[in-house]
């Protein structure tokens, strides 16, 4: 029983599987047929769509061509017959054109409007031809009328015009002949003028040659005169100055003197005087007769003043009755002065040596640079060694010159500060006036020299060839030119020319800046201090050290100069 049931179940299962498989096969076949029909339908639909899209593109292309032909290429076509046409659409612009150009009598389409306009143009052209014919006819009629009316006057006017032209031609011919004659006369005058100009140029050239020759001779004579005058002054050393006063009393204990000048002589404190020997050869001549210098410290009376001794030659002490003199002051008078050149009270000669040393250093440095360039270009060792030895020698020379500059500055205390203000103070303190001046830049101030100037003071005249800086070269050139100009004026005007050193010596000025450094050689420093009391012991005149030759007084070692000429009578000459 059990085995029969199992067989029946298997048969049933197999039958169910076969029936199910047949059912699925039939269903799939039917579905496949429908899918194949759908694919065919879709392919046909795509073909129809592509054909319609192609046709639509053709339509759009034709529409764009039509828009371009019409002249309105808007994106929107628009709707016809709108009450207010949209100007942003094609149809709206077409209707606006038809309304503005055509009008109700010409139709409502482009074709109608174009035909109507063509007809109107043809009508207008026909009217224009008719109007031209009428104008031509009228012109011919008017011309005929005018010819009948004005032919006789025109003939008369033509005849008058011909006669006027003939008269004009005759006048022009006559004028041309006069012009030619005038031109010939002008040419003749021009030739004479040219001849006179040539003669004048020759005369001017002769005059210029003579002027140059006379100037050359004048310059030569001026040089000869200056040389002879200089030699004469060196030989005779003339002076027309007189002492300003005398020493009334000397007190060597206090270093004070009293002179016979005071308030009645317009004397001012701080005025300096040179003190001369009583047997002098004339004041304002040189240094040989000067015994020392004093400076007024106090005005005591109308003709009495106190002064302190600035410097004294102890081999020739000041005594009562010694004459005093200064070029910047005279009793009751104000003197005028002029100055040119650099003003340095201390070390004028050292200043020149300083410039020469600086110029030498600059030249040596230039040569060193040139030699160093040659060393770099030299091909053999011998040439480089030879050039190197020259460079070493130049560098040693530069070092020596720099040491010399340092020594000059140390000994002479040279700096960059000019003593021009102090010089002006010396002149003005004595009541003088410095009204013509050439400053350190070479600029001239004042109205020029006159016969009323007492002295032209010559400071240091720089040499432009020794200057390195172009600006200093230009200043030195201007100072040198001003020096030449003022010196020539002084010679012509009789103004006495004196060096700054001699002027200061006469004025009684003594340098105040004295610097002592131990170990560098001493000055003749006085032993002890000058007393201030009346009964104090005077200072010791002896010194233990030696004076540097730079500061030795030339007048103590020189013998008395003897003049080869005669002393002026005002000084006791015979």
C-alpha distance (Angstrom), angle and dihedral (degrees) to the residues before:
residue distance angle dihedral
X1 . . .
X2 3.67 . .
X3 3.78 94.2 .
X4 3.82 93.4 51.3
X5 3.76 91.8 53.8
X6 3.82 91.8 52.0
X7 3.80 92.8 51.7
X8 3.79 91.8 50.1
X9 3.78 90.9 52.1
X10 3.78 91.8 51.5
X11 3.81 91.8 49.7
X12 3.77 90.7 49.2
X13 3.81 92.5 49.5
X14 3.79 92.5 48.7
X15 3.76 92.2 50.0
X16 3.79 91.5 49.1
X17 3.81 91.4 51.1
X18 3.85 92.3 49.1
X19 3.80 92.8 48.1
X20 3.83 91.4 46.4
X21 3.82 91.3 49.5
X22 3.82 91.9 49.9
X23 3.81 89.4 48.7
X24 3.76 92.9 51.5
X25 3.82 91.5 46.2
X26 3.80 92.7 52.1
X27 3.81 90.8 46.2
X28 3.82 92.7 50.0
X29 3.81 92.4 48.1
X30 3.76 91.8 51.9
X31 3.84 91.6 46.3
X32 3.81 91.3 48.8
X33 3.78 91.3 52.9
X34 3.79 91.8 51.7
X35 3.86 90.8 47.9
X36 3.81 91.3 51.0
X37 3.79 90.7 50.6
X38 3.84 90.2 48.2
X39 3.83 91.1 51.3
X40 3.78 91.0 51.5
X41 3.80 90.5 47.4
X42 3.85 90.9 49.7
X43 3.82 92.5 48.9
X44 3.80 91.1 50.9
X45 3.82 90.1 47.3
X46 3.82 90.5 52.0
X47 3.81 91.0 50.5
X48 3.81 90.8 49.8
X49 3.85 90.2 47.2
X50 3.81 92.9 50.2
X51 3.82 90.6 48.8
X52 3.77 91.5 50.3
X53 3.82 92.2 45.3
X54 3.82 89.6 51.2
X55 3.80 90.3 48.7
X56 3.83 89.3 47.4
X57 3.82 91.1 51.2
X58 3.82 89.1 50.7
X59 3.79 88.9 50.5
X60 3.81 91.0 49.7
X61 3.83 91.7 47.7
X62 3.79 90.0 50.0
X63 3.82 89.5 47.9
X64 3.84 90.8 50.7
X65 3.82 90.7 48.7
X66 3.78 89.1 49.6
X67 3.84 91.0 49.1
X68 3.81 90.5 50.3
X69 3.81 91.2 47.9
X70 3.81 91.2 48.9
X71 3.81 91.9 45.8
X72 3.79 97.9 -122.6
X73 3.82 112.4 103.0
X74 3.81 100.5 173.2
X75 3.79 120.1 148.2
X76 3.81 94.0 -127.8
X77 3.81 119.5 69.2
X78 3.79 96.0 -163.2
X79 3.81 134.2 -161.3
X80 3.82 122.2 -73.0
X81 3.77 123.5 -127.2
X82 3.83 97.4 34.6
X83 3.80 116.3 158.1
X84 3.81 90.6 -132.8
X85 3.80 108.7 28.1
X86 3.78 114.3 -138.1
X87 3.79 107.8 -119.5
X88 3.82 89.9 -153.8
X89 3.81 93.6 65.4
X90 3.80 131.2 72.4
X91 3.80 95.4 -123.6
X92 3.82 91.3 45.8
X93 3.83 91.1 55.6
X94 3.83 92.3 44.0
X95 3.81 91.2 53.4
X96 3.82 89.7 46.9
X97 3.84 90.0 52.3
X98 3.79 92.2 48.7
X99 3.79 91.1 48.7
X100 3.83 95.6 45.4
X101 3.81 99.6 38.9
X102 3.77 105.9 26.0
X103 3.73 112.3 30.6
X104 3.86 130.6 -165.4
X105 3.86 93.8 -60.8
X106 3.80 95.1 57.1
X107 3.81 101.0 54.7
X108 3.74 136.0 -106.3
X109 3.81 100.2 -90.6
X110 3.76 135.2 73.4
X111 3.83 91.3 -118.2
X112 3.79 93.0 51.7
X113 3.79 93.0 46.9
X114 3.82 92.5 48.1
X115 3.83 92.0 50.1
X116 3.81 90.9 47.3
X117 3.80 91.6 49.4
X118 3.81 90.9 48.3
X119 3.79 90.1 52.4
X120 3.80 91.6 48.6
X121 3.83 90.8 49.9
X122 3.82 91.0 50.7
X123 3.81 90.3 49.7
X124 3.79 91.6 49.1
X125 3.81 92.1 48.6
X126 3.80 89.9 51.5
X127 3.81 90.1 49.5
X128 3.81 89.4 48.8
X129 3.81 92.1 52.9
X130 3.78 90.0 49.2
X131 3.83 90.9 48.1
X132 3.83 91.4 49.9
X133 3.80 89.9 51.2
X134 3.77 90.2 50.4
X135 3.85 91.7 48.2
X136 3.81 91.5 50.1
X137 3.78 91.2 49.6
X138 3.80 92.4 48.2
X139 3.83 91.3 47.9
X140 3.78 90.8 52.7
X141 3.79 90.9 49.2
X142 3.84 92.7 47.9
X143 3.82 91.9 46.6
X144 3.78 91.2 51.2
X145 3.80 90.9 48.7
X146 3.83 92.2 48.6
X147 3.80 92.6 47.1
X148 3.80 90.4 52.4
X149 3.80 91.0 47.9
X150 3.84 103.1 39.6
X151 3.79 106.6 26.2
X152 3.80 93.0 99.4
X153 3.87 95.9 47.5
X154 3.79 90.6 45.6
X155 3.78 91.2 53.7
X156 3.78 90.1 50.5
X157 3.83 90.6 47.7
X158 3.82 91.0 50.2
X159 3.77 90.7 51.6
X160 3.82 90.8 48.8
X161 3.80 89.9 48.2
X162 3.79 91.5 52.0
X163 3.80 91.2 50.2
X164 3.84 90.9 47.5
X165 3.79 90.8 49.5
X166 3.76 90.5 50.4
X167 3.82 91.0 50.1
X168 3.78 89.8 47.4
X169 3.81 91.6 50.7
X170 3.81 90.0 49.1
X171 3.81 90.8 49.8
X172 3.81 91.8 47.4
X173 3.78 90.7 49.8
X174 3.78 91.5 49.8
X175 3.82 90.8 46.3
X176 3.80 91.2 49.7
X177 3.78 90.3 52.0
X178 3.82 90.1 50.9
X179 3.80 90.4 47.0
X180 3.79 90.9 51.7
X181 3.78 90.3 49.5
X182 3.82 90.3 48.2
X183 3.80 90.8 48.2
X184 3.78 90.7 51.5
X185 3.80 89.3 49.7
X186 3.83 90.8 47.3
X187 3.82 90.3 49.1
X188 3.79 89.1 50.6
X189 3.81 91.0 49.3
X190 3.85 90.6 45.3
X191 3.79 90.2 53.3
X192 3.79 90.0 50.2
X193 3.81 90.7 46.7
X194 3.80 91.1 49.5
X195 3.76 90.1 49.7
X196 3.80 90.1 49.6
X197 3.82 90.1 46.4
X198 3.78 90.6 52.4
X199 3.78 89.7 49.1
X200 3.81 90.1 47.2
X201 3.82 91.4 48.4
X202 3.78 89.5 50.4
X203 3.78 90.3 49.3
X204 3.81 90.8 47.2
X205 3.79 90.7 48.9
X206 3.79 90.3 49.1
X207 3.81 89.5 47.7
X208 3.82 91.2 47.9
X209 3.79 91.0 48.7
X210 3.79 90.3 49.2
X211 3.82 90.5 45.9
X212 3.80 91.8 50.8
X213 3.78 90.6 46.8
X214 3.81 91.2 48.8
X215 3.80 90.7 46.7
X216 3.78 89.5 49.1
X217 3.79 90.4 49.7
X218 3.81 90.3 44.4
X219 3.80 90.9 50.7
X220 3.79 89.9 47.2
X221 3.80 91.1 48.8
X222 3.80 89.8 47.0
X223 3.79 90.2 52.1
X224 3.79 90.5 47.4
X225 3.80 90.3 47.1
X226 3.81 92.0 48.4
X227 3.79 91.3 47.6
X228 3.80 93.3 46.5
X229 3.80 90.9 44.6
X230 3.78 90.8 49.1
X231 3.78 92.6 48.3
X232 3.80 90.7 45.8
X233 3.79 90.8 50.8
X234 3.79 89.9 48.5
X235 3.80 91.5 50.5
X236 3.80 101.2 39.0
X237 3.82 101.5 15.2
X238 3.84 91.6 -157.4
X239 3.75 120.7 -157.1
X240 3.80 131.4 -174.5
X241 3.79 94.0 -173.9
X242 3.79 121.6 114.8
X243 3.81 129.5 -154.2
X244 3.79 114.2 -86.2
X245 3.81 93.2 -145.5
X246 3.80 146.5 -39.5
X247 3.77 139.1 -100.9
X248 3.77 110.7 -104.2
X249 3.79 98.4 -175.8
X250 3.83 137.0 6.6
X251 3.81 125.9 -158.3
X252 3.80 109.1 -172.4
X253 3.78 90.5 179.6
X254 3.81 93.5 66.8
X255 3.80 95.8 23.6
X256 3.81 91.5 -120.4
X257 3.80 133.4 130.8
X258 3.79 134.0 -173.0
X259 3.80 121.8 -140.7
X260 3.81 132.9 -163.9
X261 3.84 93.7 -114.1
X262 3.79 127.3 94.0
X263 3.78 148.0 133.3
X264 3.80 92.3 -36.4
X265 3.83 88.2 62.3
X266 3.86 93.6 48.2
X267 3.80 89.3 -112.4
X268 3.81 115.0 168.5
X269 3.83 129.2 -157.6
X270 3.82 117.6 -98.4
X271 3.81 91.8 36.0
X272 3.82 108.7 140.8
X273 3.82 126.2 -145.4
X274 3.77 135.3 -170.7
X275 3.80 113.8 -129.9
X276 3.83 115.7 -137.0
X277 3.76 134.6 -162.5
X278 3.74 113.8 -97.4
X279 3.83 88.4 -124.3
X280 3.79 93.4 52.2
X281 3.79 126.5 151.2
X282 3.79 93.8 -129.5
X283 3.78 132.0 -51.6
X284 3.77 121.0 -99.6
X285 3.81 93.0 33.9
X286 3.78 107.1 101.2
X287 3.77 145.6 -51.9
X288 3.81 99.9 -80.5
X289 3.84 95.5 88.4
X290 3.84 96.7 41.7
X291 3.80 114.6 108.7
X292 3.80 98.0 -179.0
X293 3.79 146.7 -55.8
X294 3.80 136.2 -88.0
X295 3.82 135.6 -169.3
X296 3.82 124.6 -148.9
X297 3.79 110.5 -118.3
X298 3.82 103.0 169.3
X299 3.82 138.1 17.9
X300 3.79 107.2 -138.3
X301 3.78 105.6 172.3
X302 3.76 146.5 -15.4
X303 3.80 91.3 -71.4
X304 3.80 102.8 11.3
X305 3.78 131.7 83.4
X306 3.79 137.0 165.5
X307 3.81 120.8 -129.3
X308 3.79 135.8 179.5
X309 3.80 123.5 -130.3
X310 3.79 110.7 -109.5
X311 3.80 96.8 178.9
X312 3.76 135.6 -4.8
X313 3.78 136.5 -174.6
X314 3.78 99.8 -129.5
X315 3.78 91.2 -158.9
X316 3.84 86.1 62.3
X317 3.82 106.5 30.6
X318 3.77 120.6 -165.2
X319 3.79 115.0 -95.0
X320 3.77 137.2 -174.1
X321 3.79 111.7 -75.9
X322 3.83 96.8 28.9
X323 3.85 109.6 145.1
X324 3.83 119.3 -120.0
X325 3.78 126.5 -153.0
X326 3.80 141.0 177.5
X327 3.80 126.5 176.3
X328 3.81 93.6 -143.8
X329 3.81 98.5 60.7
X330 3.77 139.5 42.6
X331 3.80 128.5 174.5
X332 3.80 109.1 -84.6
X333 3.82 94.7 -7.8
X334 3.80 137.1 99.2
X335 3.77 115.7 -146.2
X336 3.79 127.5 -151.0
X337 3.81 121.2 -138.5
X338 3.78 139.1 -173.5
X339 3.78 128.1 -156.5
X340 3.80 134.3 -168.1
X341 3.80 129.4 -179.7
X342 3.77 136.8 34.4
X343 3.80 115.3 -41.7
X344 3.81 114.7 -138.1
X345 3.80 115.7 149.9
X346 3.81 94.7 -165.1
X347 3.77 126.3 51.5
X348 3.82 105.5 2.2
X349 3.81 91.9 160.6
X350 3.79 91.0 44.4
X351 3.80 88.5 52.7
X352 3.79 90.0 58.8
X353 3.81 90.9 46.8
X354 3.79 88.3 49.8
X355 3.80 92.2 55.1
X356 3.79 91.9 47.0
X357 3.80 90.6 51.0
X358 3.82 92.4 49.1
X359 3.82 90.7 49.3
X360 3.81 90.3 49.0
X361 3.81 91.0 51.6
X362 3.81 91.8 50.6
X363 3.82 91.9 49.6
X364 3.81 91.4 47.7
X365 3.81 91.5 50.0
X366 3.82 90.4 51.7
X367 3.80 89.9 50.9
X368 3.82 90.8 48.2
X369 3.81 90.7 54.3
X370 3.81 90.3 49.5
X371 3.82 92.0 49.7
X372 3.80 92.2 47.2
X373 3.80 89.0 54.0
X374 3.81 89.5 51.0
X375 3.82 90.3 49.1
X376 3.80 90.5 55.6
X377 3.80 90.3 50.7
X378 3.84 96.2 42.6
X379 3.82 113.7 112.2
X380 3.80 101.5 -161.3
X381 3.79 131.4 55.4
X382 3.82 94.5 -127.2
X383 3.81 92.8 59.8
X384 3.79 91.3 46.9
X385 3.81 91.1 50.0
X386 3.82 92.0 48.2
X387 3.80 92.4 48.6
X388 3.80 90.0 44.7
X389 3.80 91.0 56.0
X390 3.81 89.9 52.5
X391 3.81 90.0 50.3
X392 3.81 90.5 50.9
X393 3.81 90.8 50.3
X394 3.81 91.3 50.1
X395 3.80 92.0 47.6
X396 3.80 89.2 51.9
X397 3.81 88.7 49.6
X398 3.82 89.6 51.2
X399 3.80 90.5 49.7
X400 3.81 91.3 49.5
X401 3.79 91.4 49.2
X402 3.81 91.2 49.3
X403 3.79 89.4 51.7
X404 3.81 88.6 49.2
X405 3.82 90.7 52.0
X406 3.79 91.2 49.4
X407 3.82 90.1 48.6
X408 3.81 92.4 49.2
X409 3.79 91.8 50.3
X410 3.79 92.2 45.3
X411 3.80 95.4 49.2
X412 3.79 100.0 36.6
X413 3.82 96.5 32.7
X414 3.80 91.4 -132.1
X415 3.76 116.1 179.0
X416 3.76 139.3 160.3
X417 3.81 95.3 -95.3
X418 3.78 114.9 103.5
X419 3.82 120.7 -140.0
X420 3.82 91.2 -141.2
X421 3.81 93.5 113.6
X422 3.79 91.3 49.6
X423 3.81 90.5 48.9
X424 3.80 89.8 52.0
X425 3.79 89.2 48.3
X426 3.82 91.2 53.0
X427 3.81 91.2 51.9
X428 3.81 96.2 43.3
X429 3.82 94.0 43.0
X430 3.82 87.7 60.9
X431 3.82 91.1 49.3
X432 3.81 95.6 -101.6
X433 3.80 128.1 133.7
X434 3.80 126.3 -130.4
X435 3.82 98.7 -160.3
X436 3.83 102.2 150.8
X437 3.78 115.0 54.3
X438 3.79 139.5 159.5
X439 3.81 106.9 -153.7
X440 3.81 128.4 -149.2
X441 3.83 90.3 -86.5
X442 3.82 93.3 55.6
X443 3.81 95.5 -107.4
X444 3.81 116.3 144.0
X445 3.81 117.4 -139.3
X446 3.78 125.3 -171.7
X447 3.81 135.5 41.5
X448 3.80 96.5 -73.9
X449 3.78 135.1 -98.7
X450 3.79 121.4 -44.4
X451 3.79 135.0 -178.5
X452 3.81 87.0 -98.6
X453 3.81 93.8 68.8
X454 3.80 113.2 101.9
X455 3.82 101.2 -159.4
X456 3.78 140.5 8.5
X457 3.82 102.9 -148.7
X458 3.80 114.9 -151.8
X459 3.80 115.9 -151.7
X460 3.79 126.0 -179.1
X461 3.83 110.5 -41.3
X462 3.83 106.4 -153.8
X463 3.79 121.3 -138.7
X464 3.81 109.6 -127.0
X465 3.82 90.9 -153.4
X466 3.81 89.9 64.1
X467 3.80 94.6 52.6
X468 3.81 120.3 96.0
X469 3.79 101.7 -169.5
X470 3.86 112.2 77.0
X471 3.81 90.2 -140.3
X472 3.82 91.0 54.3
X473 3.82 89.7 45.9
X474 3.80 90.2 56.0
X475 3.82 92.3 47.2
X476 3.83 91.0 48.6
X477 3.81 90.3 49.9
X478 3.82 92.0 51.9
X479 3.82 92.2 47.3
X480 3.83 90.9 49.9
X481 3.82 92.1 49.6
X482 3.82 91.5 47.7
X483 3.82 89.2 49.0
X484 3.80 91.4 54.0
X485 3.80 92.7 45.9
X486 3.82 96.0 48.1
X487 3.80 93.0 43.1
X488 3.82 90.8 54.2
X489 3.81 90.3 47.7
X490 3.79 90.6 49.7
X491 3.82 91.0 52.3
X492 3.81 91.0 51.2
X493 3.82 95.0 44.6
X494 3.80 96.5 42.5
X495 3.82 93.6 -116.4
X496 3.77 110.6 154.6
X497 3.82 115.7 -116.9
X498 3.81 115.6 -145.9
X499 3.79 134.0 170.4
X500 3.79 120.5 -112.3
X501 3.82 92.4 -117.8
X502 3.82 92.9 53.8
X503 3.79 92.2 42.9
X504 3.80 90.7 53.5
X505 3.82 90.0 46.2
X506 3.79 91.0 53.2
X507 3.82 90.7 44.8
X508 3.78 91.1 56.7
X509 3.82 92.6 -119.1
X510 3.78 115.6 154.5
X511 3.82 124.4 -171.5
X512 3.80 112.0 -99.7
X513 3.79 99.2 -168.1
X514 3.79 106.7 85.5
X515 3.78 116.6 155.9
X516 3.77 123.6 -170.1
X517 3.79 121.9 -163.3
X518 3.82 117.2 -176.9
X519 3.78 114.2 -118.2
X520 3.82 95.9 24.4
X521 3.81 98.2 89.9
X522 3.76 121.2 -79.8
X523 3.73 137.9 -107.3
X524 3.79 122.2 -128.9
X525 3.80 90.6 -87.5
X526 3.75 114.2 -172.4
X527 3.75 115.8 -117.3
X528 3.78 111.4 -118.7
X529 3.76 129.5 -3.0
X530 3.76 130.9 -72.6
X531 3.77 110.6 -101.6
X532 3.75 122.6 -121.8
X533 3.80 98.1 -160.2
X534 3.76 125.7 84.3
X535 3.79 96.9 -122.2
X536 3.81 99.6 34.8
X537 3.80 121.2 122.8
X538 3.78 111.2 -94.5
X539 3.80 119.7 -115.4
X540 3.79 120.6 -89.0
X541 3.78 111.7 -103.6
X542 3.80 94.6 -156.7
X543 3.79 121.5 93.3
X544 3.78 129.0 -164.0
X545 3.82 96.6 -145.3
X546 3.79 134.3 64.5
X547 3.76 126.8 -109.1
X548 3.82 118.3 -117.9
X549 3.80 112.2 -114.2
X550 3.79 87.8 -122.5
X551 3.82 89.5 69.5
X552 3.77 101.2 34.7
X553 3.78 113.5 123.1
X554 3.76 110.1 -117.7
X555 3.79 94.0 -150.1
X556 3.81 93.9 62.3
X557 3.79 93.4 58.9
X558 3.80 99.8 35.4
X559 3.70 123.0 86.6
X560 3.75 119.2 -122.2
X561 3.81 111.2 -77.4
X562 3.76 112.9 -125.0
X563 3.78 119.1 -145.9
X564 3.78 116.8 -132.4
X565 3.80 91.0 -151.2
X566 3.75 134.8 57.2
X567 3.75 129.4 -80.4
X568 3.79 115.2 -111.4
X569 3.79 114.2 -103.2
X570 3.76 91.1 -118.6
X571 3.81 86.6 68.0
X572 3.74 96.0 47.0
X573 3.77 99.8 -85.0
X574 3.78 121.5 149.4
